[in-house]
Amino acid sequence: MISLITIFLFYLLSAYPTFINASEVNNIDSHKSIPLFNGQPVIFMDEKMQNNSGLKILKTKASLFNPEMIAYGKGISLTPLLTIRKNYLSTIAQQNELKVRLNQAEKNISRLQNLHKIEVVSTKKLQKKRSQWHSEKAIYDKNIYKIQSILNNSKLHWGELLTNWVINKHSPQLDKLMSGEFILLQITVPTSQTLPSDIKTVFISPNGTRSTAVSASFVSILPQVDDFSQGTQYIFLSNTTKVKVGMNFTAWIPHQKHAQKGIIIPESSLAWHLEQAFVFIQIDEEHFVHREISKPIKTINGYYIGKQIAEGENLVTTGTSMLLSHEFKSQIPHEDNDDDD
């Protein structure tokens, strides 16, 4: 019986070579795979086989690229924030009225106490005024608690910065939102991801097209994660007219502030096995070797590879899965059939 153990041992032990040149491969048997660098095999395929299988090769070119994380968001209605603003400002107005009444009650008590000392006012009347003051004080304290409750609830849901925008009687940020000059956006990043600390600008598009995306500026992080995805939520501002309240959009978030040098490879170049990504590099006209790729970053045009593929290497763009399958087969030991008794 043919065993598959060799296949799994091969992938547990194999490691991609840094870069391989044809001159490094000697005495290749055209009909067998030989180990290279911890048992990694070289796959033979002559020109006729390559043509018949539709194999395609691309010479890699380095370019400056800033990897982006894809996230999703929506335009936010101002109604909840305006409700907070209305409740807060009306409660503050009540508090001002209560403060005036409380101050007046304190003055009345002080005046009556002086009159009580010279027996012009009775003790009963003084006690009545003191009782009224305690009642006014209780209402005043209750209103203070109400104000603090409005602030706390707003901060728990919207964060401190947005709360300050809505409670400020003269808020230029809120004025721009209410006039329609800007729209408030809520963006949720994938679970376990966060917005890089130095990233203040992202790009958004309601139709999911990166080439037509417009910029949005960071405002703040929301205290609560998304109920469904459990991803961290952020608030952004944009002056775009493409996104309306309630409209969903795609967001592209740079991983870092500045672009870095790397290789963009077509999506067809990658093959996956046991959650590990592979590519195949052509090391001469008839020989190929696989290379493991860790953490490829998805882009519009394929995948971004930072340091694991060099400029000028010959990358297999069509036929990667076929080569990987061929490599699997080469790891299965050939056993002679037993002669019949």
NUMAR-328630 format. One record per residue: residue in three letters; x, y, z of N, C-alpha, C, O in turn. Coordinates in pm, whole numbers, padded with zeros to 5 digits, always signed. Layout:
REM NUMAR-328630
ALAXYZXYZXYZXYZ/...
//
This chain:
REM NUMAR-328630
MET+00085-00120+00000+00000+00000+00000+00089+00125+00000+00188+00133+00073/ILE+00052+00219-00081+00132+00341-00090+00102+00432+00029-00014+00460+00058/SER+00205+00477+00096+00187+00561+00216+00192+00708+00179+00268+00749+00091/LEU+00111+00789+00250+00110+00935+00228+00191+01007+00333+00197+01130+00334/ILE+00254+00931+00423+00328+00996+00533+00440+01084+00479+00469+01190+00534/THR+00503+01037+00370+00615+01113+00314+00575+01253+00276+00651+01348+00294/ILE+00452+01267+00222+00404+01399+00180+00398+01495+00298+00447+01608+00289/PHE+00339+01450+00409+00323+01538+00524+00456+01570+00590+00478+01682+00635/LEU+00548+01470+00595+00680+01497+00650+00754+01599+00565+00826+01685+00617/PHE+00734+01589+00433+00800+01685+00343+00757+01828+00372+00841+01917+00379/TYR+00628+01850+00389+00581+01987+00410+00606+02037+00550+00610+02158+00572/LEU+00623+01948+00645+00660+01992+00778+00806+02036+00784+00841+02126+00860/LEU+00892+01973+00702+01035+01999+00709+01085+02099+00606+01190+02160+00623/SER+01007+02117+00499+01058+02200+00390+01059+02347+00426+00976+02393+00504/ALA+01155+02420+00369+01163+02565+00387+01200+02624+00253+01276+02564+00178/TYR+01146+02744+00221+01174+02799+00090+01318+02848+00084+01368+02906+00180/PRO+01385+02826-00029+01521+02880-00044+01512+03030-00064+01413+03081-00115/THR+01616+03100-00023+01612+03245-00037+01600+03283-00183+01498+03341-00222/PHE+01698+03252-00267+01688+03269-00411+01774+03163-00476+01884+03136-00429/ILE+01727+03101-00585+01799+02991-00650+01831+03029-00793+01746+03081-00864/ASN+01954+03004-00835+01994+03022-00972+02014+02886-01037+02037+02786-00969/ALA+02004+02882-01169+02018+02755-01238+02153+02692-01212+02165+02570-01212/SER+02255+02774-01190+02390+02723-01169+02402+02644-01040+02498+02569-01022/GLU+02306+02660-00951+02310+02591-00823+02256+02448-00833+02271+02370-00739/VAL+02193+02414-00946+02130+02283-00963+02219+02198-01053+02237+02231-01170/ASN+02274+02090-01000+02366+02005-01075+02313+01863-01085+02246+01813-00995/ASN+02345+01800-01197+02315+01658-01215+02169+01626-01193+02137+01533-01119/ILE+02078+01701-01256+01935+01677-01241+01893+01561-01330+01920+01560-01450/ASP+01827+01464-01270+01769+01354-01346+01639+01402-01406+01550+01447-01333/SER+01625+01394-01539+01508+01448-01606+01379+01378-01566+01271+01431-01592/HIS+01388+01262-01504+01266+01187-01473+01239+01179-01324+01145+01113-01281/LYS+01321+01246-01243+01302+01238-01099+01312+01376-01036+01369+01469-01094/SER+01257+01388-00915+01272+01510-00837+01385+01489-00739+01395+01382-00678/ILE+01470+01589-00721+01579+01575-00626+01560+01675-00514+01501+01781-00537/PRO+01609+01646-00393+01592+01739-00280+01684+01858-00290+01800+01847-00331/LEU+01632+01970-00250+01712+02092-00241+01676+02162-00112+01558+02185-00086/PHE+01774+02196-00030+01748+02274+00091+01641+02208+00178+01523+02239+00168/ASN+01684+02119+00262+01597+02049+00354+01492+01963+00283+01377+01954+00328/GLY+01532+01901+00174+01444+01806+00109+01348+01863+00009+01260+01791-00039/GLN+01361+01990-00026+01269+02049-00122+01302+01999-00263+01417+02010-00305/PRO+01204+01945-00336+01234+01885-00467+01234+01987-00581+01170+02092-00574/VAL+01308+01954-00684+01304+02029-00808+01216+01951-00906+01233+01830-00922/ILE+01123+02020-00970+01030+01957-01063+01082+01978-01206+01111+02090-01247/PHE+01092+01866-01281+01133+01873-01420+01011+01882-01512+00913+01810-01492/MET+01017+01970-01611+00911+01980-01710+00972+02040-01837+01012+02156-01838/ASP+00978+01960-01944+01041+02008-02066+00948+02106-02139+00834+02127-02099/GLU+00998+02165-02244+00924+02270-02315+00791+02219-02369+00690+02290-02363/LYS+00790+02095-02421+00666+02040-02475+00561+02022-02366+00444+02054-02386/MET+00603+01973-02252+00511+01955-02139+00459+02090-02091+00342+02103-02056/GLN+00545+02189-02089+00504+02323-02045+00398+02381-02139+00300+02439-02094/ASN+00420+02364-02270+00324+02415-02367+00191+02343-02358+00085+02405-02366/ASN+00197+02210-02343+00074+02131-02336-00007+02162-02211-00130+02157-02214/SER+00060+02196-02103-00009+02223-01976-00049+02370-01962-00115+02407-01864/GLY-00009+02454-02058-00046+02596-02052+00030+02675-01948-00018+02777-01900/LEU+00148+02628-01913+00230+02696-01812+00270+02836-01861+00312+02854-01975/LYS+00256+02935-01772+00295+03072-01806+00391+03125-01701+00376+03099-01581/ILE+00490+03201-01749+00597+03252-01662+00600+03404-01672+00581+03462-01779/LEU+00626+03468-01557+00639+03614-01552+00767+03650-01480+00795+03600-01372/LYS+00847+03739-01541+00968+03789-01474+00925+03900-01379+00865+03999-01420/THR+00956+03883-01253+00906+03974-01150+00975+04109-01156+01093+04120-01190/LYS+00900+04212-01121+00952+04348-01113+00913+04407-00978+00799+04395-00934/ALA+01008+04471-00914+00981+04535-00785+00914+04670-00807+00936+04736-00908/SER+00833+04708-00713+00766+04838-00720+00738+04887-00579+00735+04809-00484/LEU+00717+05017-00567+00679+05074-00439+00531+05051-00416+00448+05076-00504/PHE+00498+05003-00299+00360+04968-00272+00333+04984-00124+00418+04953-00040/ASN+00214+05032-00093+00172+05041+00046+00056+04944+00066-00056+04972+00023/PRO+00081+04831+00131-00027+04733+00152-00144+04797+00226-00127+04880+00314/GLU-00263+04755+00188-00384+04812+00250-00472+04701+00307-00484+04593+00250/MET-00532+04732+00418-00630+04644+00479-00769+04686+00431-00801+04804+00427/ILE-00850+04589+00395-00986+04619+00350-01082+04611+00467-01082+04513+00542/ALA-01162+04714+00483-01261+04719+00590-01393+04769+00531-01401+04799+00412/TYR-01495+04776+00614-01627+04816+00566-01689+04916+00663-01660+04914+00783/GLY-01774+05002+00610-01835+05103+00695-01967+05153+00640-02018+05099+00542/LYS-02021+05256+00703-02147+05315+00658-02154+05461+00702-02086+05503+00796/GLY-02238+05536+00632-02262+05674+00670-02353+05680+00792-02453+05609+00799/ILE-02318+05765+00888-02391+05770+01016-02490+05885+01019-02460+05996+00976/SER-02608+05856+01069-02709+05960+01091-02670+06044+01212-02618+05992+01311/LEU-02697+06173+01204-02668+06263+01317-02778+06261+01423-02761+06318+01530/THR-02890+06195+01394-03005+06198+01485-02970+06157+01628-03008+06229+01721/PRO-02901+06046+01651-02868+06010+01790-02782+06115+01860-02802+06143+01978/LEU-02688+06173+01787-02602+06276+01846-02680+06404+01875-02657+06469+01977/LEU-02770+06439+01785-02852+06559+01807-02948+06540+01923-02981+06635+01994/THR-02994+06417+01942-03080+06387+02057-03003+06406+02187-03054+06463+02284/ILE-02880+06359+02189-02793+06379+02306-02773+06529+02331-02780+06576+02444/ARG-02748+06601+02224-02724+06746+02236-02848+06816+02293-02837+06900+02383/LYS-02965+06780+02241-03090+06842+02288-03112+06812+02435-03143+06903+02513/ASN-03096+06685+02475-03118+06648+02615-03018+06716+02707-03053+06760+02817/TYR-02895+06723+02662-02792+06784+02747-02814+06933+02763-02814+06984+02875/LEU-02834+07003+02652-02850+07149+02661-02978+07189+02736-02978+07287+02809/SER-03085+07112+02717-03209+07144+02789-03192+07119+02939-03246+07193+03021/THR-03118+07013+02974-03094+06983+03115-03002+07088+03178-03018+07124+03295/ILE-02907+07136+03101-02819+07244+03148-02901+07371+03173-02880+07441+03272/ALA-02994+07399+03084-03081+07517+03101-03164+07505+03229-03179+07601+03305/GLN-03217+07384+03252-03292+07360+03376-03204+07379+03498-03245+07434+03600/GLN-03079+07332+03484-02987+07344+03596-02958+07490+03629-02948+07527+03746/ASN-02946+07571+03526-02924+07714+03549-03041+07777+03622-03022+07860+03711/GLU-03164+07738+03585-03283+07790+03653-03286+07743+03798-03318+07820+03889/LEU-03253+07614+03818-03253+07561+03955-03146+07627+04040-03165+07648+04160/LYS-03035+07660+03979-02928+07727+04052-02973+07865+04100-02943+07905+04212/VAL-03044+07935+04015-03097+08067+04053-03194+08054+04170-03187+08130+04266/ARG-03284+07956+04160-03383+07936+04267-03315+07895+04398-03356+07938+04506/LEU-03212+07811+04387-03142+07766+04507-03067+07883+04573-03067+07898+04695/ASN-03004+07964+04490-02933+08082+04545-03030+08177+04614-02998+08234+04718/GLN-03148+08195+04554-03248+08284+04613-03297+08228+04745-03318+08302+04841/ALA-03316+08096+04750-03361+08031+04874-03257+08049+04984-03292+08073+05100/GLU-03130+08037+04949-03022+08055+05047-03021+08199+05101-02999+08221+05220/LYS-03045+08295+05013-03050+08434+05055-03168+08458+05149-03156+08530+05248/ASN-03283+08397+05117-03403+08413+05202-03378+08356+05341-03417+08416+05441/ILE-03314+08240+05346-03285+08178+05476-03191+08267+05556-03209+08285+05677/SER-03091+08320+05491-02995+08407+05559-03065+08531+05615-03036+08574+05727/ARG-03157+08588+05536-03230+08706+05582-03322+08672+05699-03330+08747+05796/LEU-03390+08559+05692-03482+08518+05799-03407+08482+05926-03457+08506+06037/GLN-03288+08425+05911-03209+08392+06030-03173+08519+06108-03176+08520+06231/ASN-03140+08624+06034-03109+08752+06100-03232+08810+06170-03224+08864+06280/LEU-03347+08798+06102-03471+08847+06162-03513+08761+06281-03573+08809+06376/HIS-03480+08630+06272-03518+08540+06381-03439+08571+06507-03488+08553+06618/LYS-03317+08617+06490-03234+08649+06605-03293+08764+06687-03277+08770+06809/ILE-03360+08857+06617-03418+08971+06689-03568+08949+06710-03642+09042+06741/GLU-03609+08822+06692-03745+08777+06719-03851+08848+06635-03964+08869+06679/VAL-03811+08885+06515-03907+08945+06423-03979+08836+06344-04095+08852+06307/VAL-03911+08726+06318-03966+08612+06244-03971+08492+06337-03879+08468+06415/SER-04081+08416+06326-04099+08300+06414-04009+08183+06370-03964+08176+06255/THR-03985+08095+06464-03906+07975+06436-03973+07887+06331-03907+07829+06246/LYS-04104+07879+06338-04181+07796+06244-04161+07845+06100-04143+07764+06009/LYS-04165+07976+06081-04147+08032+05947-04006+08005+05895-03987+07979+05776/LEU-03908+08013+05985-03769+07987+05945-03753+07841+05905-03688+07810+05805/GLN-03811+07753+05983-03802+07610+05952-03869+07576+05819-03822+07489+05745/LYS-03979+07646+05790-04048+07624+05663-03958+07664+05546-03953+07593+05445/LYS-03887+07775+05557-03798+07820+05451-03680+07724+05435-03633+07699+05324/ARG-03632+07669+05550-03523+07572+05543-03568+07443+05472-03492+07382+05397/SER-03692+07405+05499-03747+07287+05433-03759+07309+05282-03730+07220+05203/GLN-03801+07428+05245-03809+07460+05102-03671+07457+05036-03657+07413+04922/TRP-03570+07506+05109-03433+07504+05055-03385+07362+05031-03325+07333+04928/HIS-03412+07272+05126-03372+07132+05112-03441+07068+04991-03382+06985+04921/SER-03565+07107+04969-03638+07055+04854-03576+07103+04723-03558+07026+04629/GLU-03544+07233+04719-03479+07290+04600-03341+07226+04578-03302+07201+04465/LYS-03269+07199+04687-03136+07139+04678-03145+06996+04623-03060+06954+04545/ALA-03247+06923+04663-03264+06786+04616-03291+06784+04465-03239+06699+04393/ILE-03374+06877+04419-03403+06886+04275-03278+06925+04198-03252+06873+04089/TYR-03200+07016+04254-03076+07060+04192-02977+06945+04180-02916+06926+04074/ASP-02960+06868+04288-02868+06754+04287-02913+06647+04189-02831+06583+04122/LYS-03043+06627+04182-03098+06527+04089-03067+06566+03944-03037+06481+03861/ASN-03075+06694+03917-03045+06742+03783-02897+06728+03748-02861+06700+03634/ILE-02811+06748+03850-02667+06727+03828-02642+06582+03789-02563+06554+03699/TYR-02708+06490+03857-02693+06348+03827-02741+06318+03684-02681+06238+03613/LYS-02851+06382+03645-02904+06362+03511-02805+06407+03403-02786+06340+03302/ILE-02742+06522+03427-02642+06574+03334-02525+06477+03322-02480+06446+03212/GLN-02477+06428+03436-02364+06336+03435-02400+06204+03368-02316+06143+03302/SER-02524+06162+03385-02571+06039+03321-02573+06053+03169-02536+05961+03096/ILE-02618+06170+03121-02619+06196+02976-02477+06191+02920-02452+06132+02815/LEU-02385+06254+02991-02245+06256+02947-02184+06117+02947-02117+06078+02851/ASN-02207+06042+03055-02148+05908+03066-02200+05815+02956-02122+05742+02894/ASN-02330+05817+02933-02388+05731+02830-02336+05768+02691-02311+05680+02608/SER-02321+05897+02667-02270+05941+02538-02125+05898+02518-02087+05853+02410/LYS-02045+05912+02621-01904+05873+02611-01888+05722+02593-01799+05677+02521/LEU-01973+05645+02658-01967+05500+02645-02002+05455+02503-01948+05356+02454/HIS-02090+05529+02438-02133+05490+02303-02052+05558+02194-02014+05494+02096/TRP-02023+05687+02209-01960+05765+02103-01817+05805+02132-01745+05848+02041/GLY-01774+05793+02255-01639+05837+02289-01638+05982+02335-01736+06055+02317/GLU-01528+06024+02392-01520+06157+02453-01518+06268+02349-01580+06372+02370/LEU-01447+06248+02237-01434+06355+02138-01568+06391+02076-01604+06509+02072/LEU-01643+06292+02028-01773+06322+01969-01869+06379+02072-01952+06465+02041/THR-01858+06330+02195-01942+06384+02302-01915+06533+02323-02007+06612+02340/ASN-01787+06569+02320-01752+06711+02335-01805+06794+02218-01844+06909+02236/TRP-01808+06735+02099-01864+06806+01984-02011+06841+02007-02054+06953+01978/VAL-02086+06745+02058-02232+06766+02067-02275+06846+02189-02382+06907+02189/ILE-02193+06846+02295-02235+06921+02414-02188+07066+02410-02236+07150+02486/ASN-02094+07094+02320-02045+07232+02307-02153+07317+02239-02199+07285+02130/LYS-02192+07423+02305-02299+07508+02252-02263+07567+02118-02349+07584+02032/HIS-02136+07599+02099-02087+07652+01972-01981+07555+01918-01862+07567+01949/SER-02026+07459+01838-01939+07353+01788-01923+07365+01636-02015+07331+01562/PRO-01808+07413+01588-01788+07427+01443-01790+07292+01371-01834+07282+01257/GLN-01742+07186+01439-01743+07053+01377-01886+07006+01353-01919+06953+01246/LEU-01971+07025+01453-02111+06984+01439-02183+07071+01337-02269+07022+01264/ASP-02148+07198+01332-02210+07288+01234-02181+07240+01092-02270+07244+01006/LYS-02057+07194+01065-02022+07145+00932-02096+07017+00897-02132+06994+00782/LEU-02118+06934+00998-02194+06810+00975-02341+06841+00948-02401+06780+00859/MET-02398+06933+01022-02539+06967+01006-02565+07040+00875-02674+07030+00818/SER-02467+07112+00826-02482+07184+00700-02464+07093+00579-02492+07132+00466/GLY-02415+06970+00603-02391+06877+00493-02255+06892+00429-02224+06826+00330/GLU-02172+06980+00485-02037+06999+00430-01953+06873+00448-01870+06839+00364/PHE-01976+06805+00561-01908+06679+00589-02010+06574+00628-02121+06605+00671/ILE-01970+06447+00614-02053+06336+00660-01971+06254+00758-01850+06237+00742/LEU-02039+06202+00859-01975+06121+00961-01979+05974+00917-02083+05924+00875/LEU-01865+05907+00927-01852+05768+00880-01809+05677+00994-01726+05714+01077/GLN-01865+05559+00996-01826+05457+01093-01763+05341+01017-01827+05281+00930/ILE-01637+05308+01049-01565+05202+00980-01528+05093+01080-01474+05122+01187/THR-01557+04969+01044-01525+04853+01128-01413+04774+01062-01427+04730+00948/VAL-01302+04756+01134-01190+04679+01079-01210+04532+01110-01288+04499+01200/PRO-01142+04442+01038-01156+04299+01066-01120+04264+01209-01041+04333+01273/THR-01178+04156+01257-01150+04109+01393-01001+04090+01414-00931+04039+01326/SER-00953+04130+01531-00813+04121+01573-00723+04223+01502-00602+04226+01528/GLN-00780+04306+01414-00701+04412+01349-00729+04547+01415-00834+04566+01477/THR-00636+04638+01403-00655+04774+01453-00603+04873+01350-00524+04838+01262/LEU-00648+04995+01363-00599+05102+01276-00457+05138+01319-00436+05170+01436/PRO-00359+05135+01227-00223+05176+01265-00223+05316+01325-00294+05405+01278/SER-00143+05335+01428-00147+05460+01504-00110+05583+01422-00155+05693+01452/ASP-00027+05565+01317+00017+05680+01239-00068+05703+01114-00037+05791+01033/ILE-00174+05626+01097-00261+05641+00980-00378+05732+01015-00458+05701+01103/LYS-00388+05845+00946-00494+05942+00970-00588+05956+00851-00692+06022+00860/THR-00552+05894+00738-00633+05903+00617-00657+05765+00559-00563+05687+00543/VAL-00783+05735+00526-00818+05610+00458-00893+05647+00331-00921+05764+00306/PHE-00926+05545+00252-00993+05570+00124-01120+05485+00117-01118+05366+00151/ILE-01228+05545+00072-01358+05479+00075-01427+05486-00062-01405+05579-00139/SER-01510+05387-00088-01588+05385-00212-01716+05306-00189-01710+05192-00144/PRO-01833+05364-00220-01959+05292-00202-01979+05179-00302-02059+05088-00276/ASN-01909+05182-00415-01924+05075-00514-01809+04975-00510-01801+04887-00595/GLY-01721+04988-00411-01613+04891-00393-01500+04901-00493-01421+04808-00506/THR-01490+05014-00564-01385+05032-00664-01273+05118-00607-01293+05235-00574/ARG-01155+05059-00595-01042+05130-00534-01000+05251-00616-00962+05354-00560/SER-01006+05240-00748-00958+05349-00834-01042+05476-00822-00994+05584-00855/THR-01165+05463-00774-01252+05581-00760-01273+05620-00613-01358+05704-00582/ALA-01194+05558-00524-01211+05585-00381-01169+05728-00346-01078+05784-00407/VAL-01237+05785-00247-01205+05919-00198-01155+05910-00055-01175+05809+00013/SER-01090+06014-00010-01027+06011+00122-01126+06042+00234-01227+06109+00213/ALA-01093+05992+00352-01168+06022+00474-01068+06039+00587-00966+05970+00590/SER-01095+06130+00679-01000+06165+00785-01042+06105+00919-01160+06104+00955/PHE-00943+06056+00991-00967+05994+01121-01017+06096+01223-00969+06208+01230/VAL-01116+06053+01301-01169+06136+01409-01139+06073+01545-01072+06133+01629/SER-01189+05950+01565-01171+05886+01695-01205+05737+01686-01262+05691+01587/ILE-01169+05666+01790-01206+05525+01804-01333+05517+01888-01348+05591+01986/LEU-01423+05427+01851-01544+05408+01929-01517+05312+02044-01440+05217+02028/PRO-01579+05334+02159-01553+05248+02276-01602+05105+02258-01547+05014+02320/GLN-01703+05082+02174-01764+04950+02160-01728+04887+02027-01715+04956+01925/VAL-01712+04753+02028-01685+04679+01904-01817+04655+01831-01925+04672+01887/ASP-01807+04613+01705-01924+04581+01625-01995+04459+01683-01929+04360+01716/ASP-02128+04464+01694-02204+04355+01754-02188+04224+01677-02181+04117+01737/PHE-02181+04234+01544-02180+04113+01462-02038+04058+01442-02012+03941+01470/SER-01947+04142+01394-01813+04094+01360-01715+04100+01477-01611+04035+01473/GLN-01748+04176+01581-01660+04197+01697-01534+04275+01659-01435+04274+01733/GLY-01538+04343+01545-01425+04424+01502-01426+04562+01567-01532+04613+01604/THR-01309+04621+01581-01297+04756+01638-01357+04858+01541-01341+04848+01420/GLN-01426+04958+01597-01494+05059+01516-01428+05196+01532-01383+05234+01640/TYR-01424+05268+01420-01362+05400+01418-01456+05500+01350-01540+05463+01268/ILE-01440+05627+01387-01516+05735+01326-01425+05816+01235-01313+05853+01272/PHE-01475+05843+01114-01402+05924+01017-01493+06034+00964-01615+06027+00978/LEU-01433+06134+00904-01505+06244+00839-01467+06248+00692-01352+06222+00655/SER-01564+06282+00608-01533+06302+00466-01625+06409+00410-01739+06424+00454/ASN-01575+06481+00311-01657+06582+00243-01714+06528+00112-01763+06605+00029/THR-01707+06396+00094-01759+06337-00029-01911+06343-00035-01979+06339+00068/THR-01963+06354-00156-02107+06348-00177-02149+06209-00225-02267+06184-00249/LYS-02050+06120-00239-02080+05985-00289-02143+05897-00183-02216+05802-00215/VAL-02116+05926-00057-02169+05845+00053-02278+05923+00125-02258+06036+00170/LYS-02395+05861+00136-02508+05921+00207-02529+05849+00340-02472+05742+00364/VAL-02611+05909+00425-02643+05848+00554-02706+05710+00532-02800+05696+00453/GLY-02654+05610+00603-02706+05475+00592-02645+05394+00480-02670+05274+00470/MET-02564+05456+00394-02504+05386+00280-02379+05310+00325-02296+05362+00399/ASN-02368+05186+00277-02250+05105+00307-02139+05136+00207-02166+05177+00094/PHE-02015+05116+00249-01902+05140+00160-01784+05050+00199-01779+04996+00309/THR-01691+05038+00105-01566+04966+00130-01458+05068+00164-01453+05177+00107/ALA-01372+05033+00258-01262+05122+00299-01128+05050+00281-01115+04931+00310/TRP-01030+05126+00234-00894+05075+00220-00807+05150+00319-00796+05273+00315/ILE-00744+05075+00409-00665+05135+00516-00518+05097+00499-00485+04978+00506/PRO-00430+05194+00476-00287+05162+00459-00231+05096+00586-00269+05132+00697/HIS-00141+04999+00566-00077+04934+00680+00028+05025+00743+00059+05012+00861/GLN+00082+05116+00664+00184+05206+00715+00177+05337+00639+00113+05346+00534/LYS+00244+05437+00692+00234+05571+00635+00303+05583+00500+00256+05654+00412/HIS+00418+05514+00484+00497+05527+00362+00500+05395+00286+00495+05287+00346/ALA+00510+05404+00154+00515+05286+00069+00648+05212+00088+00748+05272+00126/GLN+00648+05082+00059+00769+05003+00069+00788+04922-00059+00694+04900-00135/LYS+00913+04877-00080+00945+04805-00202+00908+04658-00188+00931+04597-00083/GLY+00850+04602-00293+00811+04461-00291+00767+04417-00429+00785+04488-00528/ILE+00709+04297-00435+00666+04238-00560+00515+04216-00555+00463+04162-00458/ILE+00445+04257-00661+00303+04227-00677+00293+04108-00771+00339+04113-00885/ILE+00231+04000-00724+00217+03880-00807+00069+03856-00837-00016+03890-00755/PRO+00038+03797-00952-00102+03765-00984-00161+03665-00885-00089+03582-00828/GLU-00290+03672-00865-00355+03581-00772-00337+03436-00815-00330+03346-00731/SER-00329+03413-00947-00313+03277-00999-00177+03217-00967-00157+03097-00983/SER-00083+03300-00922+00051+03249-00889+00051+03167-00761+00137+03082-00742/LEU-00043+03193-00674-00044+03128-00544-00126+03000-00547-00234+02993-00606/ALA-00072+02898-00481-00147+02776-00454-00147+02759-00302-00051+02797-00235/TRP-00254+02701-00249-00268+02686-00104-00278+02538-00069-00344+02461-00138/HIS-00212+02501+00041-00224+02366+00095-00205+02372+00246-00105+02425+00294/LEU-00302+02319+00319-00297+02321+00466-00271+02462+00518-00192+02483+00610/GLU-00342+02561+00457-00337+02702+00495-00199+02765+00471-00171+02873+00522/GLN-00115+02699+00395+00016+02753+00359+00014+02793+00212-00032+02716+00127/ALA+00064+02914+00182+00070+02961+00044+00202+02922-00021+00307+02922+00044/PHE+00195+02888-00151+00313+02850-00227+00316+02923-00360+00211+02958-00415/VAL+00436+02945-00411+00455+02983-00551+00561+02888-00608+00631+02820-00534/PHE+00571+02887-00740+00677+02810-00805+00766+02906-00883+00717+02993-00955/ILE+00896+02887-00867+00997+02967-00936+01065+02879-01041+01107+02767-01012/GLN+01076+02931-01162+01149+02861-01267+01297+02893-01251+01337+03009-01262/ILE+01379+02789-01226+01522+02813-01200+01607+02793-01325+01720+02841-01330/ASP+01554+02723-01425+01612+02721-01558+01500+02683-01654+01384+02678-01613/GLU+01530+02658-01777+01425+02640-01878+01333+02522-01848+01217+02523-01891/GLU+01381+02421-01777+01302+02299-01760+01283+02258-01614+01231+02150-01588/HIS+01324+02341-01520+01318+02301-01379+01252+02410-01293+01270+02530-01313/PHE+01174+02361-01197+01095+02450-01112+01108+02405-00967+01125+02287-00938/VAL+01100+02501-00876+01107+02471-00734+01002+02555-00662+00979+02671-00695/HIS+00941+02494-00561+00836+02569-00490+00897+02655-00380+01007+02628-00331/ARG+00825+02758-00342+00868+02846-00235+00748+02881-00148+00645+02925-00199/GLU+00763+02862-00019+00656+02898+00073+00650+03050+00088+00753+03117+00095/ILE+00528+03102+00093+00506+03246+00110+00427+03268+00238+00315+03218+00252/SER+00485+03340+00331+00416+03367+00456+00346+03503+00451+00405+03603+00409/LYS+00222+03505+00493+00142+03627+00505+00137+03711+00377+00172+03829+00380/PRO+00096+03652+00264+00076+03736+00144-00038+03834+00169-00138+03800+00233/ILE-00024+03955+00118-00124+04059+00141-00206+04079+00015-00151+04109-00092/LYS-00338+04062+00027-00427+04074-00088-00432+04218-00137-00445+04312-00058/THR-00421+04234-00268-00431+04366-00331-00532+04358-00445-00588+04252-00473/ILE-00555+04471-00510-00649+04472-00623-00597+04385-00736-00676+04317-00802/ASN-00467+04385-00759-00408+04316-00872-00351+04179-00839-00288+04116-00924/GLY-00370+04133-00718-00317+04003-00679-00274+04001-00534-00355+04026-00444/TYR-00145+03973-00511-00091+03968-00375+00040+04044-00369+00120+04043-00463/TYR+00061+04110-00256+00187+04180-00232+00279+04088-00151+00240+04035-00047/ILE+00403+04070-00200+00503+03991-00131+00620+04083-00097+00678+04145-00186/GLY+00654+04092+00030+00754+04188+00074+00898+04148+00041+00966+04220-00032/LYS+00944+04034+00094+01087+04001+00082+01112+03859+00033+01228+03820+00022/GLN+01011+03782+00005+01032+03640-00024+01049+03609-00172+01081+03496-00209/ILE+01028+03708-00256+01053+03693-00399+01139+03812-00444+01110+03926-00410/ALA+01243+03783-00520+01334+03888-00564+01295+03938-00702+01232+03868-00780/GLU+01335+04060-00731+01313+04116-00864+01393+04037-00967+01509+04002-00942/GLY+01331+04008-01081+01401+03938-01188+01387+03787-01185+01437+03720-01275/GLU+01319+03732-01084+01296+03588-01081+01183+03551-01176+01095+03633-01204/ASN+01186+03428-01225+01083+03379-01316+00974+03309-01235+00995+03200-01181/LEU+00859+03373-01227+00748+03326-01144+00644+03257-01231+00605+03309-01335/VAL+00599+03139-01187+00491+03069-01256+00360+03140-01222+00323+03150-01105/THR+00290+03187-01323+00163+03258-01300+00042+03172-01336-00067+03194-01282/THR+00058+03077-01424-00048+02982-01458+00011+02842-01455+00109+02813-01522/GLY-00051+02756-01376-00002+02619-01363+00057+02588-01227+00115+02481-01208/THR+00043+02680-01131+00100+02658-00997+00039+02536-00930+00111+02454-00874/SER-00093+02525-00936-00160+02411-00872-00118+02279-00936-00104+02178-00868/MET-00100+02282-01069-00058+02162-01140+00082+02118-01096+00107+01999-01077/LEU+00173+02215-01080+00308+02183-01033+00307+02131-00890+00383+02041-00856/LEU+00222+02189-00807+00212+02142-00669+00160+01999-00665+00208+01918-00586/SER+00063+01969-00750+00011+01832-00758+00119+01736-00805+00132+01626-00752/HIS+00196+01779-00905+00307+01697-00956+00410+01672-00846+00466+01563-00836/GLU+00432+01774-00763+00527+01759-00653+00476+01661-00550+00554+01582-00495/PHE+00345+01664-00523+00285+01567-00432+00314+01424-00479+00357+01339-00402/LYS+00288+01402-00607+00304+01268-00663+00449+01221-00654+00477+01103-00634/SER+00541+01317-00670+00682+01280-00667+00727+01236-00529+00832+01172-00515/GLN+00648+01270-00426+00685+01232-00289+00633+01094-00249+00670+01042-00144/ILE+00546+01035-00333+00492+00903-00303+00591+00798-00350+00620+00791-00470/PRO+00643+00716-00261+00740+00615-00302+00680+00511-00396+00566+00468-00375/HIS+00756+00472-00500+00709+00371-00593+00746+00233-00539+00862+00209-00508/GLU+00649+00143-00528+00671+00009-00476+00648-00094-00585+00552-00084-00660/ASP+00735-00190-00593+00720-00297-00693+00604-00386-00656+00582-00415-00539/ASN+00529-00429-00755+00419-00523-00731+00477-00659-00698+00574-00703-00760/ASP+00420-00726-00602+00464-00862-00563+00424-00961-00673+00317-00951-00732/ASP+00515-01058-00699+00482-01162-00795+00374-01252-00741+00372-01284-00622/ASP+00286-01294-00828+00181-01388-00786+00242-01522-00747+00338-01566-00811/ASP+00190-01586-00647+00238-01717-00607+00207-01819-00716+00239-01936-00701/
//
